[in-house]
Amino acid sequence: MNRPQTFSAPAAPKPEPSFPLRIQVEVTTRCNMRCAMCVKTAPDSFIPETDLDLEAFTRLGPALARCEALVLNGIGEPLLNPDLAAMAAFARKTMPESGWIGFQTNGLLVTEALAHSLVEAGVDTFCVSVDTLEMGGQGAPGGSGELHGRTGAARLERAFRLLREAGERYGRTLRLGVECVFMRDTAEQLPLVIRWAGELGLDFAVVSHVMPYDQAMQDQSLFNPNTPEATALFDKWQATALSEGLDLHDQHGVAWKFVKSDREKRLHALVKGLLGEAEATGVWVHLPRLLEWDSRNREETGRTPVRLFRQAEDIARLAGLELRLPPLQALDERHCHFVEDGTAFVTSRGDVSPCQFLWHQYACHLDGGKKVVRPWLFGNIREHDLVDIWQGAAYADFRRQVLEYDYPYCSNCPFVPCDDIKGAPFDFDCDCLGATIPCGHCLWCMGGLQCLL
C-alpha cells in the first residue's frame, strides 16, 4: 500500500504572533526524586544538571513584557533553584497584569517561608504531581523509581495548606491543582486522586498519558495510537468479515501464501479492500496495531480506561474541579498547542526550543521501536533576545511547517518504524512527505500528552 499523501489540517488557524505569547523556562534540571516515568531516567538521555541563573533570566524582559503565561519548570524540580522567587518577582513586574505565573512541582520542598516568598513574588498557579495515594507496597512501573504521592499525601496536603495561607496573607488569588500520569499500574488511582483533590478544594487537575522511554513504559501506556478514522475503517471491514464467518485477526501470513483456500482468498480480499479504502480516503492505517488494540479492547473488562475517566469526570463535576483529560486514542486532526498557542521554551542552559518534545536529547520507545530524539534549538538567550530568536527565519519556518500539518501520521503508518522514527544512525533530515520538521510521531500533537501550559 502506498502512503496516503493527504491530511486534513485544523480549520481556521490562529494568526502567527510576532512574539511568544507563552514562555516555559526550565529553571533547573536537578531533582530531588527519581521517577520511573521521567525523561532523566531514559536510555541515551543527555540532560546535564544545571540551573538557569537570574542574570540570564532577566534577559527575557522584552519577551515577558508581552507574555500571557509563564511556566517556571522543565526537566527538574523548580524549587531547587535558589533564584526561583527572584525570577518570579522580576517576571511579575515585567509581564502584563493579566498574565499568570506558575510551575509544576513534586511539592516535597514547600516550606512556610518558601510558600510566602513565592506568593509574594507573584506566582499564582501551583501544580503538584500526584500519580497515586498509595504509601509503600509495590514498586513503581518498570521495577524502580518513585511515584508522585507515594511518599505521603500528608506532606502534599501540608504544601497546599501553606500555599493557601500565603495567598491569604498577601491577598492573592491562587490556582492550585494536580497533574497525574495515567498508566496501567496506577490507572485505578485516578478517581481516588481526583476525589482527594476535590476534598482539598483544589481548582484543577491535568491528566496525561505516559511518555514511554523504554519497552516497559510503552506496555504501561493506555493511549491508543490509532485514530478514530482508522478504527472506524477497521471496524467496518471487520464487521463484514465477521458477517461472512471470517475474522481479520486470522489474516497474518495469508498474503504470502502461494496457494490459498477459498476462505483465505476472501480474507485477503477483505484486507486489500480495507487498505485500498484507506489509501483512497487519505486515512493513515497501521493494520497490525489496529488488530492489537482490537484484541486489547476485547480483553479489557468494562473498558477500564473509559470507566475510570467517567468516574473521574463525575467526581470532578461534583467537587467543582476543572478536569483536563487527554483523549484515549489519537486525534484525527492533530494539534500542536505549543505552536498554535505561541509558546517558546527555554532550557536551563538558555537554549530556545519550540516544544517539550524537542528541547533535550533522549531516547523513547514509540511505534514499536526505539526512537532517538535530538534537540532542535534556534538560539540562546545569553546571546540574543528571545523575540529576535522567535522572529528569526529558521524558527519562523519551523512554526510554519508545524501549522501546515503536512507531515506523515507516523503511528498510523504501515511502514513504521522507519529511519525517521528511529532517529538513528543518521540525524533527521526530512520525512517521507518532504517536511523538514520531526513532528510526525509527536505524542503531544496526537493528543496523548498534556502539561500545565
C-alpha positions as CSV (number, residue, x, y, z in Angstrom):
1,M,0.0,0.0,0.0
2,N,1.3,3.5,-0.9
3,R,1.4,6.0,1.9
4,P,-1.6,8.4,2.0
5,Q,-0.5,11.8,0.7
6,T,-3.1,14.0,2.3
7,F,-4.0,15.0,5.8
8,S,-6.7,17.5,6.7
9,A,-5.2,20.4,8.7
10,P,-7.2,22.1,11.5
11,A,-9.5,24.7,10.3
12,A,-9.0,28.5,10.9
13,P,-5.5,28.5,12.4
14,K,-4.7,31.4,14.7
15,P,-2.7,34.3,13.3
16,E,1.0,33.9,13.7
17,P,2.1,36.1,16.6
18,S,5.2,38.2,16.1
19,F,6.4,37.4,19.6
20,P,5.9,34.4,22.0
21,L,2.6,34.6,23.9
22,R,3.6,31.9,26.4
23,I,7.0,31.0,27.7
24,Q,8.2,27.9,29.6
25,V,11.5,28.4,31.3
26,E,13.4,25.4,32.7
27,V,14.9,26.9,35.8
28,T,16.8,23.7,36.7
29,T,17.3,20.1,35.5
30,R,18.2,19.0,39.0
31,C,15.6,16.9,41.0
32,N,15.2,15.5,44.5
33,M,13.3,12.4,43.2
34,R,14.0,9.7,40.7
35,C,10.7,8.9,39.0
36,A,10.1,5.9,36.8
37,M,8.4,7.9,34.1
38,C,10.9,10.8,33.9
39,V,13.0,11.5,30.9
40,K,16.1,11.8,33.1
41,T,15.9,8.0,33.6
42,A,15.6,7.4,29.9
43,P,18.3,5.5,28.0
44,D,20.5,7.7,25.9
45,S,19.3,10.8,27.7
46,F,21.7,13.7,27.7
47,I,20.4,16.2,30.2
48,P,23.2,17.8,32.3
49,E,22.2,19.0,35.7
50,T,22.3,22.8,35.5
51,D,20.4,25.8,36.9
52,L,19.4,28.9,34.9
53,D,20.8,31.9,36.7
54,L,18.9,35.1,37.5
55,E,21.1,37.2,35.2
56,A,20.2,35.0,32.2
57,F,16.5,35.0,33.2
58,T,16.3,38.8,33.2
59,R,17.4,38.8,29.6
60,L,13.8,37.6,28.9
61,G,12.5,41.0,29.9
62,P,11.4,42.2,26.4
63,A,9.6,39.0,25.7
64,L,8.0,38.9,29.2
65,A,6.6,42.3,28.6
66,R,4.1,40.8,26.2
67,C,3.8,37.3,27.7
68,E,0.4,36.0,28.7
69,A,1.6,32.9,30.7
70,L,5.0,31.9,32.2
71,V,5.8,28.4,33.4
72,L,8.9,28.1,35.5
73,N,9.7,24.4,35.2
74,G,11.1,21.8,32.9
75,I,13.0,18.6,33.4
76,G,13.7,19.0,37.1
77,E,12.3,20.3,40.4
78,P,11.9,24.1,40.2
79,L,12.0,24.6,44.0
80,L,15.7,23.6,43.8
81,N,16.7,26.8,42.1
82,P,17.5,29.4,44.8
83,D,16.6,32.2,42.4
84,L,13.1,31.0,41.7
85,A,11.3,33.7,43.8
86,A,13.5,36.4,42.4
87,M,12.7,35.2,38.8
88,A,9.0,35.3,39.6
89,A,9.3,38.8,41.1
90,F,11.1,40.1,38.0
91,A,8.5,38.5,35.7
92,R,5.6,39.8,37.7
93,K,6.9,43.4,37.4
94,T,7.5,42.9,33.7
95,M,4.5,41.0,32.5
96,P,1.1,42.4,31.7
97,E,-1.1,42.5,34.7
98,S,-3.4,39.8,33.3
99,G,-0.6,37.3,32.7
100,W,-0.2,34.3,35.0
101,I,2.9,32.7,36.5
102,G,3.1,29.1,37.6
103,F,5.0,25.9,37.7
104,Q,4.7,22.2,38.3
105,T,6.4,20.6,41.3
106,N,6.6,17.4,43.3
107,G,5.7,19.6,46.3
108,L,8.1,18.0,48.8
109,L,10.2,21.1,49.3
110,V,7.5,23.5,50.1
111,T,8.0,25.3,53.5
112,E,6.2,28.2,55.1
113,A,9.0,30.6,54.2
114,L,9.2,29.4,50.6
115,A,5.5,29.5,50.1
116,H,5.4,33.1,51.3
117,S,8.3,34.2,49.2
118,L,6.8,32.6,46.0
119,V,3.3,34.0,46.5
120,E,4.7,37.4,47.5
121,A,6.8,37.4,44.3
122,G,3.8,36.9,42.2
123,V,3.4,33.1,41.5
124,D,-0.3,32.4,41.3
125,T,-0.5,28.9,39.8
126,F,0.9,25.8,41.6
127,C,0.5,22.3,40.1
128,V,1.7,19.4,42.2
129,S,2.4,16.0,40.6
130,V,0.3,13.2,42.2
131,D,0.1,9.8,40.5
132,T,-1.0,7.6,43.4
133,L,-2.1,8.0,47.0
134,E,-0.7,4.6,48.0
135,M,2.1,4.5,50.5
136,G,4.8,1.9,50.3
137,G,3.9,-1.5,48.8
138,Q,4.8,-2.4,45.3
139,G,7.5,-0.7,43.3
140,A,6.9,1.7,40.5
141,P,6.2,0.5,37.0
142,G,9.3,-0.8,35.4
143,G,10.7,-2.1,38.7
144,S,12.4,1.1,40.0
145,G,11.9,4.7,40.7
146,E,9.4,6.8,42.7
147,L,5.8,7.7,42.0
148,H,4.5,11.1,42.9
149,G,2.3,11.0,46.0
150,R,3.6,7.6,47.2
151,T,5.9,9.3,49.7
152,G,2.9,10.5,51.6
153,A,-0.2,12.5,50.7
154,A,0.0,14.3,54.1
155,R,3.2,16.2,53.0
156,L,1.4,17.4,49.9
157,E,-1.7,18.4,51.8
158,R,0.6,20.5,54.0
159,A,2.1,22.1,51.0
160,F,-1.3,23.1,49.7
161,R,-2.2,24.5,53.2
162,L,1.0,26.6,53.3
163,L,0.3,28.0,49.9
164,R,-3.2,28.9,50.8
165,E,-2.1,30.6,53.9
166,A,0.4,32.6,52.0
167,G,-2.2,33.6,49.5
168,E,-4.5,34.8,52.3
169,R,-1.6,36.8,53.9
170,Y,-0.8,38.7,50.7
171,G,-4.3,38.9,49.4
172,R,-3.5,36.9,46.3
173,T,-6.0,34.6,44.5
174,L,-4.1,31.4,43.7
175,R,-4.9,28.5,41.4
176,L,-3.9,25.2,43.0
177,G,-4.1,21.9,41.2
178,V,-2.6,18.5,40.5
179,E,-1.1,16.7,37.5
180,C,-1.5,12.9,37.1
181,V,0.2,10.5,34.8
182,F,-2.3,7.9,33.7
183,M,-0.7,4.4,33.2
184,R,-1.7,0.8,33.6
185,D,-0.3,0.1,37.1
186,T,-1.8,3.2,38.6
187,A,-4.9,3.8,36.5
188,E,-7.3,2.7,39.3
189,Q,-5.8,5.5,41.4
190,L,-7.1,8.3,39.1
191,P,-10.6,8.6,40.6
192,L,-9.1,8.5,44.1
193,V,-6.6,11.3,43.3
194,I,-9.4,13.4,41.8
195,R,-11.6,12.8,44.9
196,W,-8.7,13.7,47.2
197,A,-8.0,16.9,45.1
198,G,-11.7,17.8,45.4
199,E,-11.8,17.3,49.1
200,L,-8.8,19.6,49.4
201,G,-10.8,22.3,47.5
202,L,-8.2,22.4,44.6
203,D,-9.1,24.2,41.4
204,F,-7.9,21.9,38.6
205,A,-6.4,18.6,37.6
206,V,-4.4,17.8,34.5
207,V,-4.1,14.2,33.4
208,S,-1.6,12.9,30.8
209,H,-0.7,9.6,29.3
210,V,2.8,8.4,30.0
211,M,5.7,9.1,27.6
212,P,7.3,5.7,27.2
213,Y,11.1,5.9,27.5
214,D,11.6,2.1,27.2
215,Q,9.6,-1.0,26.4
216,A,8.3,-1.4,30.0
217,M,6.9,2.1,29.9
218,Q,5.3,1.5,26.5
219,D,3.5,-1.5,27.9
220,Q,2.2,0.8,30.7
221,S,0.7,3.2,28.2
222,L,-3.1,3.2,27.8
223,F,-3.1,5.6,24.9
224,N,-4.4,4.1,21.6
225,P,-2.3,5.5,18.8
226,N,-4.9,4.5,16.2
227,T,-7.1,7.4,15.1
228,P,-10.9,7.2,15.3
229,E,-11.0,7.3,11.5
230,A,-8.6,4.4,11.2
231,T,-10.5,2.5,13.9
232,A,-13.9,3.1,12.2
233,L,-12.5,1.8,9.0
234,F,-11.2,-1.3,10.6
235,D,-14.4,-1.9,12.4
236,K,-16.4,-1.6,9.2
237,W,-14.3,-4.2,7.4
238,Q,-14.1,-6.5,10.4
239,A,-17.9,-6.4,10.7
240,T,-18.1,-7.5,7.0
241,A,-15.6,-10.3,7.7
242,L,-17.5,-11.5,10.8
243,S,-20.8,-11.5,8.9
244,E,-19.1,-14.0,6.5
245,G,-17.7,-16.2,9.3
246,L,-14.2,-14.7,8.9
247,D,-12.0,-12.7,11.2
248,L,-9.4,-10.1,10.2
249,H,-7.2,-11.4,13.1
250,D,-6.6,-14.5,11.0
251,Q,-5.1,-12.6,8.1
252,H,-1.5,-12.9,9.3
253,G,0.7,-14.6,6.7
254,V,-2.2,-15.2,4.3
255,A,-0.9,-12.7,1.8
256,W,2.3,-14.6,1.4
257,K,0.7,-18.0,0.7
258,F,1.2,-19.1,-2.9
259,V,-1.8,-21.4,-2.7
260,K,-4.8,-20.0,-0.7
261,S,-8.0,-21.7,0.3
262,D,-11.3,-20.0,-0.7
263,R,-11.6,-18.6,2.8
264,E,-8.1,-17.3,2.7
265,K,-8.7,-15.7,-0.7
266,R,-11.7,-13.9,0.7
267,L,-9.9,-12.8,3.8
268,H,-7.1,-11.5,1.7
269,A,-9.6,-9.6,-0.5
270,L,-11.1,-8.0,2.6
271,V,-7.7,-6.8,3.8
272,K,-7.0,-5.4,0.4
273,G,-10.3,-3.7,0.5
274,L,-9.6,-2.1,3.9
275,L,-6.2,-0.9,2.8
276,G,-7.5,0.3,-0.6
277,E,-10.2,2.4,1.1
278,A,-7.7,3.8,3.5
279,E,-5.5,5.0,0.6
280,A,-8.4,6.3,-1.4
281,T,-9.7,8.4,1.6
282,G,-6.4,9.5,2.9
283,V,-6.7,7.6,6.2
284,W,-3.4,6.5,7.7
285,V,-3.7,2.8,8.7
286,H,-1.3,0.5,10.6
287,L,-3.2,-2.8,10.4
288,P,-1.1,-4.8,13.0
289,R,-1.6,-2.0,15.5
290,L,-5.3,-1.9,14.8
291,L,-5.5,-5.6,15.4
292,E,-3.5,-5.3,18.6
293,W,-5.8,-2.7,20.0
294,D,-8.9,-4.5,18.9
295,S,-7.7,-7.5,20.9
296,R,-6.9,-5.3,23.9
297,N,-10.4,-3.8,23.8
298,R,-11.9,-7.3,23.7
299,E,-9.9,-8.5,26.7
300,E,-10.5,-5.3,28.7
301,T,-13.2,-5.9,31.3
302,G,-15.6,-3.0,31.3
303,R,-13.4,-0.8,29.1
304,T,-11.4,0.2,32.1
305,P,-9.8,3.5,30.9
306,V,-13.3,4.7,29.7
307,R,-14.8,3.7,33.1
308,L,-12.1,5.4,35.1
309,F,-12.3,8.6,33.0
310,R,-16.1,8.7,33.6
311,Q,-15.7,8.2,37.3
312,A,-13.1,11.0,37.4
313,E,-15.3,13.3,35.5
314,D,-18.3,12.7,37.8
315,I,-16.2,13.2,40.9
316,A,-14.6,16.4,39.5
317,R,-18.1,17.8,38.5
318,L,-19.5,17.3,42.0
319,A,-16.4,18.9,43.5
320,G,-16.4,21.9,41.1
321,L,-12.9,20.9,40.0
322,E,-11.7,21.7,36.5
323,L,-10.5,18.4,35.0
324,R,-8.5,18.3,31.8
325,L,-8.4,14.7,30.5
326,P,-6.5,13.6,27.4
327,P,-8.2,11.6,24.6
328,L,-7.9,7.8,25.0
329,Q,-6.8,7.5,21.4
330,A,-5.0,9.6,18.8
331,L,-6.8,12.6,17.3
332,D,-7.9,12.5,13.7
333,E,-6.8,16.1,13.4
334,R,-3.5,16.7,15.1
335,H,-2.9,20.0,17.0
336,C,0.4,21.3,18.2
337,H,-0.9,23.5,21.0
338,F,2.7,24.6,21.7
339,V,2.9,26.3,18.3
340,E,-0.8,27.1,17.9
341,D,-0.7,29.0,21.3
342,G,2.6,30.8,20.5
343,T,4.7,29.1,23.1
344,A,8.5,29.2,23.3
345,F,10.7,27.0,25.5
346,V,14.0,28.0,27.2
347,T,16.2,25.3,28.7
348,S,18.3,25.7,31.8
349,R,21.3,26.4,29.6
350,G,19.4,29.3,27.9
351,D,18.7,27.5,24.6
352,V,15.5,28.2,22.8
353,S,13.4,25.3,21.6
354,P,9.9,25.1,20.1
355,C,8.4,22.4,22.3
356,Q,8.7,19.9,25.1
357,F,9.3,17.1,22.6
358,L,12.5,18.6,21.2
359,W,14.3,20.5,23.9
360,H,16.6,17.7,25.1
361,Q,18.3,14.6,23.8
362,Y,16.9,11.3,25.0
363,A,15.5,8.0,23.7
364,C,11.9,6.8,23.9
365,H,10.0,3.8,22.8
366,L,7.5,4.8,20.1
367,D,5.7,2.9,17.3
368,G,7.2,-0.5,18.1
369,G,10.8,0.6,18.4
370,K,13.4,2.8,20.0
371,K,13.4,6.5,18.9
372,V,16.3,8.8,19.5
373,V,15.2,12.4,19.9
374,R,17.7,15.2,19.4
375,P,17.1,18.8,20.5
376,W,16.0,21.5,18.0
377,L,17.4,24.8,19.1
378,F,17.2,28.2,17.5
379,G,19.5,30.3,19.6
380,N,20.4,31.1,23.2
381,I,19.0,34.0,25.3
382,R,22.5,34.7,26.6
383,E,23.5,35.8,23.1
384,H,20.3,37.1,21.5
385,D,16.9,38.5,22.6
386,L,14.1,35.9,22.7
387,V,11.9,38.0,20.5
388,D,14.7,38.2,17.9
389,I,15.2,34.4,18.0
390,W,11.4,34.0,17.7
391,Q,11.3,36.2,14.6
392,G,14.3,34.5,13.0
393,A,13.9,32.8,9.7
394,A,14.7,29.3,11.0
395,Y,12.3,29.4,13.9
396,A,9.5,31.0,11.9
397,D,9.9,28.4,9.1
398,F,9.6,25.6,11.8
399,R,6.4,27.0,13.1
400,R,5.0,27.5,9.6
401,Q,5.6,23.8,8.8
402,V,4.1,22.7,12.0
403,L,0.9,24.6,11.4
404,E,0.5,23.2,7.9
405,Y,0.3,19.7,9.4
406,D,1.7,18.4,6.1
407,Y,3.8,15.6,7.6
408,P,3.1,11.9,8.0
409,Y,0.9,10.4,10.8
410,C,3.7,8.0,11.8
411,S,2.0,6.0,14.4
412,N,-0.7,5.1,11.9
413,C,1.7,4.4,9.0
414,P,2.1,0.8,7.7
415,F,5.9,1.2,7.3
416,V,6.7,2.3,10.9
417,P,9.3,2.1,12.4
418,C,11.3,3.7,9.6
419,D,14.6,5.7,9.9
420,D,12.5,8.8,10.6
421,I,11.1,7.2,13.7
422,K,14.4,5.6,14.9
423,G,16.4,8.8,14.6
424,A,19.5,6.7,14.1
425,P,22.0,6.1,12.7
426,F,21.6,9.4,11.0
427,D,20.2,12.7,12.1
428,F,16.7,13.6,10.9
429,D,16.8,15.4,7.5
430,C,13.3,15.2,6.2
431,D,10.3,12.8,6.4
432,C,8.7,10.7,3.7
433,L,6.5,13.6,2.6
434,G,9.3,16.1,2.5
435,A,8.7,18.0,5.7
436,T,11.9,19.1,7.4
437,I,10.5,19.0,10.9
438,P,10.4,15.8,13.0
439,C,6.8,16.1,14.1
440,G,5.0,13.1,12.6
441,H,5.5,11.0,15.7
442,C,4.9,13.5,18.4
443,L,2.6,12.3,21.2
444,W,1.7,15.9,22.2
445,C,0.5,16.6,18.7
446,M,-1.6,13.4,18.7
447,G,-3.2,14.4,22.0
448,G,-1.7,11.8,24.3
449,L,0.4,14.1,26.4
450,Q,-0.6,17.2,28.3
451,C,1.1,19.6,30.7
452,L,0.4,22.8,32.6
453,L,0.6,25.1,29.6
